[in-house]
Amino acid sequence: MAATSLVFFVRTLLIGFFTIVADAAPKNGKIFGEEYGLEEIEKQLKAINKPAIKSFTTGRGDIFDCVDIKKQLAFDHPLLKNHTIQKVPNLVSKRKNAPIRFECPHGTVIVKRITKQDLLSAHKLKSTGFESLSLQTNGIRPNGHHSAGLGYRGQVSEASGQINAWNLSVSPGQFSQARVLVSRQYNSIQAGWQVNPARNTSTRFYTYWTADGFKKRGCFDMHCPGFVQTSRTNPLGTYVDAFSLRDHRQYYIDVKISRDPRSQNWLLFYEKEAIGYWPKELFTAQGLAQVASYASWGGEVYSPIGEKSPPMGSGSFAQEGYGRAAFVNAINVRDGLWRLTKPVGAKVYADQPKCYNAKIFASGDGEPWTTSVFFGGPGGC
């Protein structure tokens, strides 16, 4: 490839690889790989996947690399060229007995190696327009999308919850996810679990961020420069370890999105460990460079037009309760002064009550069930 072409490619990648890929569906008789060429895809992967000092391969075929913390993908972002890596505060300790599957050497961080399929499937999901759903407030939903959960409006410097984990059966072309989300203006961060056959065959921990309403600036996990990984043991994009079964033991993942009061970066906690952060430089002055103005906890699904929508949560309606319906419990927020508070005034939402719904649960017995939400449904819309 000519030098000028390579420069153009790298420059384009830095503002998000979604701006340089076409729809994964056939276009003018060509699919993505044919239109841009396998060589171009390989160059994208080479730019994204940094040299590994050590690697782990899982039984499911995932590869996790240990890369130099100072040479990770985040610092390819033009706004982070002079960024000083934040020392993540130990606000809480890791959950007791949490399994450590991998551990990278000191001075490195653990990162999932991005594959060709990751690029194709991520863009395919991008093309569905699902991301704009998280920022919709006027009741209008993109075709094929549905959501249900608990929403809170007010100053938010932190949102957290324990998200009940399920492994649903979802058809190709569909997805179902459960997450914690914070947003302001057209800036948004979300984290939780997702079942999407185009990306994976089982439930994975995922993140997504945007700084412009999901047009160009933002991506899944570490598919583009932005998120700064600091953990040596907990990578983005990993499989969820344990799933809930109807009328049996219930499992959850612990997720917290927190704006550090000193650095003003948005930290991500997963299973009680601060695994990295989104630097404040990524966001706009009117958006998440400030505290968030909205938080939500719940589920979201998508299916192509003409197909019945997939199940959400556990596949059961909220009123079926514990052991059957999915939930997010131990819900908390911190306000603009970083004071821990309950989301007073939070309201449930559901755009298709015949297929999905949500219900606040208040036991009156103290933590962790005083602020919780059950959500989900069988789908079929």
C-alpha positions as CSV (number, residue, x, y, z in Angstrom):
1,M,0.0,0.0,0.0
2,A,1.3,3.5,-0.8
3,A,2.5,5.6,2.1
4,T,-0.2,8.2,1.7
5,S,-2.9,5.5,1.8
6,L,-1.4,4.1,5.0
7,V,-1.4,7.6,6.6
8,F,-5.0,8.1,5.6
9,F,-5.9,4.7,7.1
10,V,-4.2,5.4,10.5
11,R,-5.7,8.9,10.7
12,T,-9.1,7.5,10.1
13,L,-8.7,4.7,12.6
14,L,-7.9,7.2,15.3
15,I,-11.4,8.7,15.2
16,G,-13.0,5.3,15.3
17,F,-12.8,2.4,13.0
18,F,-16.5,2.6,12.3
19,T,-15.9,5.5,10.0
20,I,-13.9,3.3,7.6
21,V,-15.9,0.2,7.4
22,A,-18.9,-0.6,5.2
23,D,-22.0,-2.6,6.3
24,A,-21.2,-6.2,6.8
25,A,-24.2,-7.1,4.8
26,P,-23.8,-7.5,1.0
27,K,-23.4,-4.2,-0.7
28,N,-23.4,-4.0,-4.5
29,G,-22.7,-7.7,-4.5
30,K,-19.7,-7.5,-2.2
31,I,-19.3,-8.2,1.5
32,F,-17.0,-6.1,3.8
33,G,-13.9,-8.2,3.4
34,E,-14.2,-8.2,-0.4
35,E,-14.9,-4.5,-0.7
36,Y,-12.0,-3.3,1.4
37,G,-9.7,-6.3,0.9
38,L,-8.2,-8.7,3.4
39,E,-5.0,-6.7,3.4
40,E,-6.9,-3.6,4.7
41,I,-8.6,-5.6,7.4
42,E,-5.3,-7.0,8.5
43,K,-3.8,-3.5,8.7
44,Q,-6.7,-2.5,10.9
45,L,-6.1,-5.5,13.2
46,K,-2.4,-4.7,13.3
47,A,-3.1,-1.2,14.4
48,I,-5.6,-2.3,17.1
49,N,-3.8,-5.3,18.5
50,K,-0.5,-4.1,20.1
51,P,2.5,-6.4,20.4
52,A,2.1,-8.9,23.2
53,I,4.6,-9.6,25.9
54,K,2.7,-12.7,26.9
55,S,-0.6,-14.3,25.7
56,F,-3.3,-16.6,27.1
57,T,-5.6,-18.8,24.9
58,T,-8.9,-19.9,26.4
59,G,-10.7,-23.2,25.8
60,R,-13.3,-21.1,23.8
61,G,-10.7,-19.8,21.4
62,D,-10.3,-16.3,22.8
63,I,-6.8,-14.9,23.0
64,F,-5.8,-12.4,25.7
65,D,-2.6,-10.4,25.4
66,C,-0.4,-8.8,28.0
67,V,0.6,-5.5,26.4
68,D,2.8,-2.7,27.8
69,I,0.5,-0.4,29.7
70,K,2.0,2.7,28.1
71,K,1.7,1.3,24.6
72,Q,-1.9,0.1,24.7
73,L,-4.4,1.2,22.0
74,A,-5.9,4.1,24.0
75,F,-2.9,6.2,23.5
76,D,-3.3,6.2,19.7
77,H,-6.1,8.6,20.3
78,P,-5.0,12.1,19.3
79,L,-6.5,13.6,22.5
80,L,-4.5,11.2,24.7
81,K,-1.1,11.7,23.3
82,N,0.2,13.4,26.4
83,H,-2.1,11.6,28.8
84,T,-0.7,10.6,32.2
85,I,-2.0,7.2,33.3
86,Q,-4.1,7.5,36.4
87,K,-3.3,5.4,39.4
88,V,-6.6,3.7,40.0
89,P,-7.8,4.3,43.5
90,N,-8.6,1.2,45.6
91,L,-12.1,2.4,46.7
92,V,-13.2,-1.1,47.3
93,S,-11.5,-4.5,47.5
94,K,-12.1,-7.3,45.0
95,R,-15.0,-9.7,45.7
96,K,-13.9,-12.5,48.0
97,N,-13.1,-15.7,46.2
98,A,-13.4,-14.1,42.7
99,P,-11.6,-16.4,40.3
100,I,-8.4,-15.0,38.7
101,R,-8.2,-16.7,35.3
102,F,-5.3,-14.7,34.0
103,E,-2.6,-12.5,35.4
104,C,-0.2,-10.4,33.3
105,P,3.2,-9.3,34.4
106,H,3.8,-6.0,36.2
107,G,4.0,-3.1,33.8
108,T,1.4,-4.7,31.4
109,V,-2.3,-4.9,31.1
110,I,-4.6,-7.7,29.9
111,V,-6.5,-7.0,26.6
112,K,-8.6,-9.3,24.5
113,R,-7.1,-9.7,21.0
114,I,-9.5,-8.3,18.4
115,T,-10.4,-10.7,15.4
116,K,-11.7,-10.2,12.0
117,Q,-15.1,-11.4,13.2
118,D,-15.0,-8.9,16.0
119,L,-14.6,-6.1,13.5
120,L,-17.4,-7.4,11.2
121,S,-19.9,-8.1,13.9
122,A,-19.3,-4.9,15.8
123,H,-19.9,-2.9,12.7
124,K,-23.0,-4.9,11.9
125,L,-24.4,-4.1,15.4
126,K,-23.4,-0.5,14.9
127,S,-25.5,-0.5,11.7
128,T,-28.6,-1.5,13.6
129,G,-28.6,1.9,15.3
130,F,-29.0,0.3,18.8
131,E,-26.8,2.8,20.5
132,S,-29.1,5.7,19.9
133,L,-31.7,3.9,22.0
134,S,-29.8,4.6,25.2
135,L,-30.1,8.3,24.6
136,Q,-33.7,8.4,23.4
137,T,-36.0,10.4,25.8
138,N,-39.0,11.2,23.7
139,G,-40.5,7.7,23.5
140,I,-39.4,7.2,19.9
141,R,-37.5,4.0,19.4
142,P,-35.5,2.8,16.4
143,N,-37.1,0.0,14.5
144,G,-36.4,-3.4,16.0
145,H,-35.3,-2.1,19.4
146,H,-37.0,-2.4,22.8
147,S,-36.0,-1.6,26.4
148,A,-37.2,-1.9,29.9
149,G,-35.7,-1.0,33.3
150,L,-35.3,1.8,35.8
151,G,-34.3,5.4,34.8
152,Y,-33.1,8.2,37.1
153,R,-32.7,11.9,36.2
154,G,-30.4,14.1,38.3
155,Q,-26.8,14.7,38.9
156,V,-24.9,11.4,38.7
157,S,-21.2,11.0,39.4
158,E,-21.5,7.3,39.9
159,A,-24.0,4.5,39.1
160,S,-23.7,0.9,40.2
161,G,-25.6,-2.3,40.4
162,Q,-25.4,-6.1,40.6
163,I,-26.8,-7.3,37.3
164,N,-28.4,-10.7,37.3
165,A,-26.6,-12.9,34.7
166,W,-28.5,-15.2,32.3
167,N,-27.5,-17.1,29.1
168,L,-30.3,-16.6,26.7
169,S,-31.1,-18.3,23.4
170,V,-30.9,-15.5,20.8
171,S,-31.2,-15.9,17.0
172,P,-28.5,-14.7,14.6
173,G,-28.9,-11.0,13.8
174,Q,-30.4,-10.3,17.2
175,F,-29.0,-9.3,20.6
176,S,-30.1,-9.1,24.2
177,Q,-28.2,-7.2,26.9
178,A,-28.5,-5.9,30.5
179,R,-26.5,-3.0,31.6
180,V,-25.8,0.1,33.8
181,L,-25.7,3.3,31.9
182,V,-24.8,7.0,32.5
183,S,-25.3,9.7,30.0
184,R,-25.4,13.5,29.4
185,Q,-26.2,15.2,26.2
186,Y,-24.9,12.9,23.4
187,N,-22.3,11.3,25.6
188,S,-22.9,7.9,27.1
189,I,-21.1,5.0,28.8
190,Q,-22.7,1.6,29.4
191,A,-21.4,-1.7,30.8
192,G,-23.0,-5.1,31.5
193,W,-23.6,-8.4,29.8
194,Q,-24.6,-9.1,26.3
195,V,-25.7,-12.1,24.2
196,N,-25.1,-11.5,20.5
197,P,-24.4,-14.5,18.2
198,A,-22.7,-12.2,15.8
199,R,-20.1,-11.4,18.4
200,N,-20.0,-14.5,20.6
201,T,-21.7,-17.8,21.4
202,S,-22.3,-17.1,25.1
203,T,-22.9,-14.2,27.5
204,R,-20.0,-11.7,27.6
205,F,-19.1,-8.7,29.8
206,Y,-19.2,-5.7,27.4
207,T,-18.8,-1.9,27.4
208,Y,-19.7,0.8,25.0
209,W,-19.0,4.5,25.0
210,T,-19.8,7.5,22.8
211,A,-19.0,11.2,22.7
212,D,-21.3,12.2,19.8
213,G,-24.5,10.2,20.0
214,F,-22.9,7.1,18.5
215,K,-22.0,8.6,15.1
216,K,-18.2,8.4,14.9
217,R,-16.7,8.8,18.4
218,G,-17.0,5.6,20.4
219,C,-17.0,1.8,20.2
220,F,-17.3,-1.5,22.0
221,D,-14.7,-2.5,24.6
222,M,-11.2,-1.7,23.2
223,H,-12.1,-1.8,19.5
224,C,-10.9,1.8,19.1
225,P,-8.6,4.1,21.1
226,G,-10.3,5.5,24.2
227,F,-10.6,3.2,27.2
228,V,-7.4,3.0,29.3
229,Q,-7.0,-0.5,30.8
230,T,-5.2,-0.7,34.1
231,S,-6.0,-4.2,35.3
232,R,-3.6,-7.2,34.8
233,T,-6.4,-9.7,35.5
234,N,-9.8,-8.6,34.3
235,P,-10.1,-7.8,30.6
236,L,-13.0,-6.3,28.7
237,G,-15.0,-8.7,26.5
238,T,-14.5,-11.8,28.7
239,Y,-17.1,-14.5,29.1
240,V,-19.3,-14.3,32.2
241,D,-18.4,-17.2,34.5
242,A,-21.8,-18.4,35.9
243,F,-25.4,-18.0,34.9
244,S,-28.7,-18.1,36.7
245,L,-31.3,-20.9,36.3
246,R,-35.0,-20.6,36.8
247,D,-35.9,-21.4,40.4
248,H,-32.3,-22.2,41.2
249,R,-29.3,-20.3,42.4
250,Q,-29.0,-16.7,41.0
251,Y,-25.7,-15.2,39.8
252,Y,-24.8,-11.6,39.0
253,I,-22.0,-9.4,37.8
254,D,-21.1,-6.4,39.8
255,V,-20.7,-3.2,37.7
256,K,-19.9,0.4,38.7
257,I,-19.3,3.4,36.5
258,S,-17.8,6.2,38.6
259,R,-16.4,9.7,37.9
260,D,-13.2,10.1,39.9
261,P,-13.6,13.3,42.0
262,R,-9.9,14.3,41.4
263,S,-9.1,13.3,37.8
264,Q,-12.7,13.6,36.6
265,N,-12.0,10.4,34.5
266,W,-14.8,7.8,34.4
267,L,-13.7,4.6,36.1
268,L,-15.1,1.2,35.4
269,F,-15.4,-1.3,38.3
270,Y,-16.1,-5.0,37.4
271,E,-16.5,-7.6,40.1
272,K,-15.3,-5.0,42.7
273,E,-12.0,-4.3,40.8
274,A,-11.3,-1.0,39.1
275,I,-10.1,-2.3,35.8
276,G,-9.6,1.0,33.9
277,Y,-11.2,4.2,32.9
278,W,-12.4,6.5,30.1
279,P,-10.4,9.8,30.3
280,K,-12.3,13.0,30.6
281,E,-10.6,14.2,27.4
282,L,-12.8,11.9,25.3
283,F,-16.0,13.7,26.2
284,T,-17.5,17.1,25.4
285,A,-17.7,20.0,27.8
286,Q,-21.5,19.8,27.6
287,G,-21.4,16.0,28.1
288,L,-19.6,13.6,30.3
289,A,-16.7,16.0,30.9
290,Q,-19.2,17.0,33.6
291,V,-21.2,14.7,35.9
292,A,-23.9,12.7,34.2
293,S,-27.5,13.9,34.1
294,Y,-29.1,10.4,33.6
295,A,-28.6,6.9,34.8
296,S,-30.4,3.6,34.0
297,W,-30.4,0.0,34.9
298,G,-32.2,-2.7,32.8
299,G,-32.3,-4.5,29.5
300,E,-32.3,-3.8,25.8
301,V,-32.9,-6.0,22.8
302,Y,-32.8,-5.8,19.0
303,S,-34.1,-7.9,16.2
304,P,-34.2,-7.2,12.4
305,I,-37.4,-5.9,10.9
306,G,-39.7,-8.8,10.2
307,E,-38.4,-11.0,13.0
308,K,-40.0,-11.4,16.4
309,S,-38.0,-9.8,19.1
310,P,-35.8,-11.9,21.4
311,P,-36.2,-12.5,25.2
312,M,-34.8,-9.9,27.6
313,G,-33.3,-10.5,31.0
314,S,-34.2,-14.1,31.9
315,G,-37.1,-14.2,29.4
316,S,-39.7,-13.8,32.2
317,F,-41.8,-10.8,33.1
318,A,-40.8,-8.6,36.1
319,Q,-43.8,-9.7,38.2
320,E,-42.5,-13.3,38.3
321,G,-39.9,-12.1,40.9
322,Y,-36.8,-13.5,42.3
323,G,-35.5,-16.7,40.8
324,R,-37.5,-16.2,37.6
325,A,-37.2,-12.6,36.5
326,A,-33.9,-10.9,35.9
327,F,-33.0,-8.1,38.2
328,V,-30.5,-5.4,39.0
329,N,-30.1,-5.0,42.8
330,A,-27.9,-3.0,45.1
331,I,-28.6,0.1,42.9
332,N,-26.9,3.2,44.1
333,V,-25.9,6.6,42.7
334,R,-23.6,9.4,43.8
335,D,-24.7,13.0,43.3
336,G,-22.7,15.9,41.9
337,L,-20.9,16.3,45.2
338,W,-20.1,12.6,45.2
339,R,-22.4,11.8,48.1
340,L,-23.9,8.3,48.1
341,T,-27.6,8.4,47.7
342,K,-30.6,6.4,46.7
343,P,-32.1,7.1,43.3
344,V,-35.1,8.9,44.7
345,G,-37.7,9.7,42.0
346,A,-36.4,6.9,39.7
347,K,-39.1,5.6,37.4
348,V,-39.5,2.3,35.5
349,Y,-39.9,2.3,31.7
350,A,-40.9,-0.2,29.1
351,D,-41.6,0.7,25.5
352,Q,-43.5,-2.6,24.7
353,P,-45.3,-3.7,27.9
354,K,-46.9,-6.7,26.2
355,C,-43.4,-8.1,25.6
356,Y,-41.3,-6.6,28.3
357,N,-41.8,-4.7,31.5
358,A,-40.1,-3.5,34.7
359,K,-41.0,-3.3,38.4
360,I,-39.2,-1.7,41.4
361,F,-38.7,-4.0,44.3
362,A,-38.5,-2.7,47.8
363,S,-38.3,-5.3,50.6
364,G,-37.9,-2.9,53.5
365,D,-35.4,-5.3,55.0
366,G,-32.3,-3.2,54.3
367,E,-29.4,-3.7,51.9
368,P,-29.0,-4.9,49.2
369,W,-32.6,-5.1,48.1
370,T,-34.0,-1.7,49.1
371,T,-33.4,-0.2,45.6
372,S,-33.7,-2.9,42.9
373,V,-35.5,-3.4,39.7
374,F,-36.9,-6.6,38.0
375,F,-37.1,-6.4,34.3
376,G,-37.5,-8.4,31.1
377,G,-39.9,-10.6,29.2
378,P,-40.3,-13.3,26.6
379,G,-40.2,-11.0,23.6
380,G,-42.2,-11.8,20.5
381,C,-42.9,-8.2,19.5
